Amino acid sequence: MPFLLKLNFNSLGNISIGKGEGWLMHTNDSNLSNGFFDWLEGKRFHPESTAEYIDENTTTSDLFTIRKYIKILRFHFSENESAKFYYQQRYHSTENDNIETLNSFLGNITEPYLRQLIRRFALDKLLGEKINMLSTGEFRKAFVLKAAIAKPGVIFMEEPYTGIDSESCKLLNQLFEHLVLGGSSIVIFTSTNQKPDFISHNFSINNENSSIINDIEHIVIPDITYNDNFNSAFELKNVFARYNGRDVLHNINWKVNRNQKWSLTGHNGAGKSTLLSFVYADNPQVYCNKVFLFDKKRGSGESIWEVKDQIGFYSSELHLYFNKMQTVEVAINSIVFQNPYQRRTLTSSENNFKIQLLNYFNLDLLEQKLLSELSSVTQKIVILVAVLLKNAPLLILDEPFQGFNDQLIQKSLTLINKYVENRTFIMVSHNNSDFPECINRHFYLEKGIGHEVAEI
């Protein structure tokens, strides 16, 4: 007999997943999906929730045993794996000796279709790279491929499409269809509008508070903390970057003047994060390039902390490697007071702004909660709040809305539009609808080559 997986969890109710089925669980409630995955992984106990796996050889209601037949993809490292990595690590070659390569991570791939897909995902030239050298999108595609190689009975995925360019999303759906035809079942939890053809069971679960939109007029944006008396936020002149003999950036020329609002776009692995690492003082190759920040050439005597003090920066990688074993309050302070040589506390006006931001996102009761107790989306909002509270003249947001539902994206865009009125702003996204109205200039990267484009 084919396998059957029966689950009963909170508002999901009773679901029975049979062999070769495609399930789409569309939900705006990140707490629901987070709770479900935590339960499935054994991180949280739900006494009223049940699971049962049945096939011709096995009948079990033990979740530990059931996890032998399923694969859970949340696209982040486990706590043990996280101990091996830190943010910025990939830009320092001497720190990566003990990190496994993509080829080692994926293991032996014999199926012709999967070998072909590696080429179509443009991962074939990266097999010798350390896995922390991959872009966010490349990293997520590698996670799916690794699960596909194992051919589990059911693959549960949390937001597999976020951070993935449109062409790669099509390839992912083709892979999912291939797995379903081969007898595996796919269960996707997502807040996106993806509706792939392989889906046979479509659920919509919306438990989130419908009153999420707050009055933006109640938020008073404070004056910029640092002196923003500069003409150019940054200028890159013929910038190049190379890792392990592979060119990542080729002669990039880009100048961003004070108070300009730019989008930065390009396919997965185009070099966007590497480019931004030159601006945010994360990449040591800046010293063999012509990079100017706030009208001064890098390497003129300023420390990396003096650069970072002037930039509010958020990225999906920052969230991936962020220490989740700290409270919301401590996490916010660690970003606002990033400079280890300057010790201070929030001023009264900064504290008022923090309260306004936390209230705006309904986080006001969570300050003493550990980040690890919150959903991934809520963690990202906390980091975004801290970045805005930093109140720097240059704001850079790299894929800030991964996993956000449409309502939360609009809420964030309303705030950002107001916040950047008198600031320089750069934003990265693969979804054009994520960009706020204020953006009117566009820089596009393709295979490490960049130029300004008229529209996106």
C-alpha positions in Angstrom: 0.0 0.0 0.0 1.2 3.6 -0.6 2.1 5.7 2.4 -0.4 7.9 4.2 0.6 10.7 6.6 -2.2 12.0 8.9 -1.7 15.2 10.7 -3.9 17.1 13.2 -2.6 20.5 14.2 -4.5 23.5 15.6 -6.4 25.5 12.9 -5.0 23.3 10.2 -7.4 20.6 11.4 -7.1 17.1 10.1 -5.2 16.6 6.9 -4.3 13.3 5.2 -1.3 13.4 2.8 -1.1 10.5 0.3 1.7 9.5 -2.0 2.5 11.8 -4.9 0.3 14.8 -3.8 1.1 18.5 -4.0 -0.2 20.7 -1.1 -0.2 24.5 -1.0 -0.9 25.9 2.5 -1.4 29.7 1.9 -1.4 31.6 5.1 -0.9 35.2 6.2 -0.2 34.0 9.8 3.6 33.4 10.2 3.0 32.4 13.8 0.8 29.5 12.6 3.3 28.2 10.2 6.2 28.7 12.7 4.3 26.8 15.3 3.5 23.9 12.9 7.1 23.5 11.8 8.4 23.8 15.4 6.0 21.0 16.4 7.0 18.9 13.4 10.7 19.3 14.2 10.1 18.5 17.8 11.0 21.9 19.2 7.6 22.5 20.7 5.1 20.2 22.4 1.5 20.4 21.4 -0.4 17.9 23.5 -3.6 18.1 21.3 -1.8 17.7 18.0 -1.3 14.2 16.5 0.6 12.6 13.6 0.4 9.1 12.1 2.4 7.5 9.4 1.1 4.4 7.7 2.6 2.2 4.9 2.8 -1.5 4.1 5.6 -2.0 6.6 5.0 0.7 9.3 2.3 2.3 11.4 3.6 4.8 13.9 2.3 7.9 15.8 5.7 8.8 17.1 7.0 12.0 15.6 10.6 11.0 16.1 10.0 7.9 14.0 7.9 9.8 11.4 10.7 12.2 10.8 12.6 9.4 9.2 10.1 9.4 6.3 9.8 13.2 5.8 12.1 16.1 5.1 11.6 19.6 6.6 13.0 22.6 4.8 13.1 25.9 6.6 16.1 27.2 4.7 18.3 28.0 7.7 21.0 26.3 9.6 20.3 24.3 12.8 21.7 25.7 16.0 24.7 23.3 15.8 25.4 24.3 12.2 25.1 28.0 12.9 28.0 27.7 15.3 30.2 27.1 12.3 29.3 30.3 10.5 29.2 34.0 11.1 28.1 37.0 9.0 30.9 38.4 6.8 32.8 35.1 7.0 32.6 34.4 3.2 34.6 37.6 2.5 37.6 36.4 4.5 39.2 33.5 2.7 41.3 32.4 5.7 38.1 31.8 7.8 36.5 29.3 5.4 39.0 26.3 5.5 36.6 24.1 7.6 33.5 24.9 5.6 32.3 22.2 3.3 31.9 22.7 -0.4 28.6 22.7 -2.3 29.7 19.4 -3.9 30.2 17.9 -0.5 26.9 19.4 0.8 24.9 17.9 -2.1 26.6 14.5 -2.0 26.6 12.0 -4.9 24.1 13.0 -7.6 23.4 10.2 -10.0 19.9 11.0 -11.4 20.3 12.7 -14.8 17.4 15.1 -14.2 18.9 16.5 -11.0 22.4 16.7 -12.6 20.8 18.7 -15.5 18.9 20.9 -13.0 22.2 21.8 -11.3 23.4 23.2 -14.6 20.1 25.1 -15.2 20.2 26.6 -11.7 23.8 27.7 -12.6 25.2 25.8 -9.6 27.5 23.6 -11.7 30.3 26.2 -11.7 29.9 26.6 -7.9 30.3 23.0 -6.8 33.8 23.6 -5.6 32.8 26.7 -3.6 32.3 26.7 0.1 28.5 26.7 0.9 28.7 30.1 2.7 29.9 31.7 -0.5 26.5 31.1 -2.1 24.0 33.9 -2.5 20.8 33.6 -0.6 18.9 32.3 -3.7 21.7 29.8 -4.6 21.7 28.6 -1.0 17.9 27.9 -1.0 18.1 26.1 -4.4 20.9 23.9 -3.0 18.7 23.0 0.1 15.9 21.9 -2.2 18.2 19.8 -4.4 19.7 18.1 -1.4 16.2 17.1 -0.2 15.3 15.9 -3.7 18.3 13.6 -3.8 17.1 11.9 -0.6 13.6 11.2 -2.2 11.7 11.3 1.1 8.0 10.4 1.3 7.0 14.0 2.1 8.9 17.3 1.9 7.6 20.1 4.0 8.8 23.6 2.9 8.5 27.0 4.5 8.5 29.8 2.0 10.6 28.1 -0.7 10.1 31.0 -3.3 11.4 33.9 -1.3 14.7 35.4 -2.5 14.4 33.4 -5.7 14.5 35.0 -9.2 11.5 34.4 -11.5 13.3 32.0 -13.8 14.5 29.9 -10.9 11.0 29.8 -9.4 9.8 28.2 -12.6 12.6 25.6 -12.4 11.7 24.9 -8.7 8.1 24.2 -9.7 9.3 21.9 -12.4 11.4 20.0 -9.8 8.5 19.8 -7.5 6.3 18.4 -10.2 9.1 15.9 -11.0 9.2 14.8 -7.4 5.4 14.4 -7.2 5.3 12.3 -10.3 8.0 10.2 -8.7 5.9 9.5 -5.7 7.1 12.1 -3.2 4.6 14.5 -1.8 5.2 18.3 -1.5 3.7 20.5 1.2 4.4 24.2 0.8 3.6 26.8 3.4 3.7 30.3 1.8 2.3 33.8 1.9 3.2 34.4 -1.8 0.7 34.2 -4.7 2.5 31.3 -6.3 0.0 28.7 -7.6 2.1 26.0 -9.4 0.4 23.4 -11.6 1.5 20.4 -9.6 -0.7 21.4 -6.6 -3.6 19.1 -6.0 -4.7 20.4 -2.6 -5.0 24.1 -2.0 -5.7 25.5 1.5 -6.0 29.1 2.6 -5.5 29.8 6.3 -5.8 33.4 7.4 -5.8 33.9 11.1 -3.7 37.0 11.4 -5.3 40.2 12.9 -7.0 42.1 10.1 -6.4 45.4 11.9 -2.7 45.2 11.1 -2.6 48.6 9.4 -1.8 51.4 11.8 -1.9 55.1 11.4 1.5 56.2 10.0 0.8 59.8 11.2 1.5 58.7 14.7 5.1 58.0 13.9 7.5 60.9 14.1 10.7 60.4 12.2 13.6 61.9 14.2 16.4 63.9 12.7 19.3 62.0 11.3 21.8 61.1 14.1 25.0 61.6 12.0 26.1 64.6 9.9 24.7 64.0 6.5 26.5 66.9 4.9 27.9 65.0 1.9 27.4 65.1 -1.8 27.8 61.4 -2.7 26.8 58.5 -0.4 29.1 56.2 -2.3 30.9 55.9 -5.6 32.3 52.7 -7.1 34.9 53.2 -9.8 35.9 50.1 -11.9 35.3 47.9 -8.9 36.1 44.2 -9.3 35.8 41.2 -7.0 37.3 37.7 -7.4 37.0 34.6 -5.3 38.9 31.3 -5.9 39.7 32.4 -9.4 36.1 33.2 -10.2 35.2 36.8 -11.1 32.1 38.0 -9.2 32.1 41.7 -10.1 33.6 43.2 -13.3 34.5 46.9 -13.5 31.4 48.2 -11.7 30.8 51.9 -11.9 28.0 53.3 -9.8 27.6 56.7 -8.1 24.7 57.3 -5.6 24.3 60.9 -4.6 22.8 62.2 -1.4 19.0 61.6 -1.0 18.7 59.5 -4.2 16.5 56.4 -4.1 17.7 53.3 -6.0 16.7 49.8 -6.7 19.4 47.1 -7.1 18.2 44.1 -9.1 19.6 41.0 -10.8 19.3 37.2 -10.9 20.5 34.9 -8.1 24.2 35.0 -7.9 24.6 38.2 -10.0 26.8 39.8 -7.3 24.4 42.1 -5.5 25.4 41.1 -2.0 29.1 41.3 -2.9 28.6 44.8 -4.3 26.9 46.0 -1.2 29.6 44.4 1.0 32.0 47.1 -0.5 29.6 49.8 0.6 29.0 48.4 4.1 32.6 47.8 5.0 32.3 44.0 5.0 34.7 43.2 2.2 38.5 43.5 2.5 38.8 43.7 -1.2 37.6 47.3 -0.9 41.2 48.3 -0.2 42.4 47.2 -3.7 39.5 49.1 -5.4 38.4 52.7 -5.8 35.5 53.0 -3.4 34.4 56.3 -2.1 32.0 56.6 0.9 30.5 59.9 2.0 33.0 61.8 -0.3 36.0 60.0 1.2 38.1 57.2 -0.4 38.0 54.0 1.6 41.3 53.4 3.2 41.9 57.0 4.2 42.2 56.2 7.9 38.5 55.6 8.9 37.6 52.4 10.8 34.9 50.0 9.6 32.8 51.1 12.5 32.9 54.7 11.4 31.5 53.6 8.1 28.9 51.3 9.6 27.7 54.1 12.0 26.5 56.0 8.9 24.6 53.2 7.3 21.4 51.4 8.3 21.8 48.0 6.7 19.4 45.0 6.6 20.0 41.7 4.6 18.5 38.2 4.6 22.0 37.0 5.3 22.3 39.2 8.4 19.1 37.6 9.7 20.4 34.1 8.8 23.5 34.4 10.9 22.0 36.7 13.6 22.2 35.4 17.2 18.7 34.3 18.0 19.5 33.4 21.6 19.0 37.0 22.8 15.9 39.0 23.7 14.3 41.4 21.3 15.5 44.3 23.5 19.1 43.1 23.4 19.0 42.3 19.7 17.8 45.9 18.9 20.5 47.4 21.0 23.2 45.2 19.4 22.3 46.8 16.0 21.8 50.4 17.1 25.0 50.3 19.2 27.0 48.2 16.8 30.3 50.2 17.3 32.2 48.4 20.1 34.2 51.6 20.9 31.1 53.7 21.7 29.1 52.7 24.7 25.8 54.6 25.3 22.1 54.0 25.8 19.1 55.2 23.9 18.2 58.9 24.3 14.7 59.8 25.3 13.8 60.7 21.7 15.3 57.5 20.4 13.4 55.5 23.0 10.2 57.2 22.0 10.9 56.3 18.3 11.6 52.7 19.3 8.2 52.6 21.1 6.5 54.0 18.1 8.1 51.4 15.8 7.3 48.5 18.0 3.7 49.6 18.4 3.4 50.1 14.7 4.4 46.5 14.1 2.5 45.2 17.2 5.8 44.1 18.9 5.4 46.2 22.0 4.8 43.2 24.3 7.7 41.1 23.0 10.8 43.0 24.2 11.8 40.4 26.7 11.1 37.4 24.4 14.0 35.5 22.9 14.2 35.9 19.1 14.3 32.1 18.9 10.8 32.0 20.4 9.4 34.2 17.6 8.6 33.3 14.0 11.2 34.0 11.3 9.0 36.9 10.0 8.7 38.5 13.4 12.5 38.1 13.9 13.0 40.0 10.6 10.7 42.8 11.7 12.6 43.2 14.9 15.9 43.5 12.9 14.2 46.0 10.5 13.0 48.1 13.5 16.6 48.2 14.9 18.0 49.2 11.5 15.5 52.1 11.3 16.1 53.1 14.9 19.8 53.4 14.0 18.7 56.5 12.2 21.6 56.7 9.7 21.7 58.9 6.6 22.1 55.9 4.2 19.6 53.0 4.4 20.2 49.8 2.5 17.6 47.0 2.5 18.6 43.7 0.9 15.5 41.5 0.4 13.8 42.8 3.6 10.4 41.3 3.0 11.2 37.6 2.6 8.2 35.6 4.0 6.1 38.7 4.6 2.4 38.6 3.6 1.0 41.3 1.3 -0.5 43.2 4.2 2.7 43.3 6.1 4.7 44.4 3.0 2.3 47.3 2.4 2.6 48.3 6.0 6.4 48.2 5.8 6.4 50.2 2.5 4.2 52.9 4.0 6.7 53.4 6.8 9.8 53.2 4.6 8.4 55.8 2.1 8.0 58.2 5.0 11.3 57.3 6.7 13.6 57.8 3.6 12.2 61.2 2.5 15.4 62.9 3.6 17.8 59.9 3.3 19.7 58.1 0.7 18.1 54.7 0.0 19.1 51.5 -1.8 16.8 48.4 -1.9 17.3 44.9 -3.4 14.4 42.6 -4.3 13.4 40.0 -6.9 9.8 41.1 -6.6 9.2 44.4 -8.3 6.0 45.0 -6.2 8.2 45.1 -3.1 9.8 48.4 -4.0 8.4 51.6 -2.4 7.0 54.5 -4.5 10.0 56.7 -3.7 12.4 54.6 -5.8 13.0 56.3 -9.2 16.5 55.0 -10.3 17.5 51.5 -11.0 20.8 49.6 -11.1 20.9 46.2 -12.7 23.5 43.4 -12.3 24.0 40.5 -14.6 26.8 38.0 -14.2 28.9 40.6 -12.3 28.4 43.4 -14.9 26.2 46.4 -13.8 24.6 49.5 -15.3 21.8 51.9 -14.7 18.5 51.0 -16.5 15.5 53.1 -17.2 13.0 50.8 -15.5 12.6 47.4 -13.9 
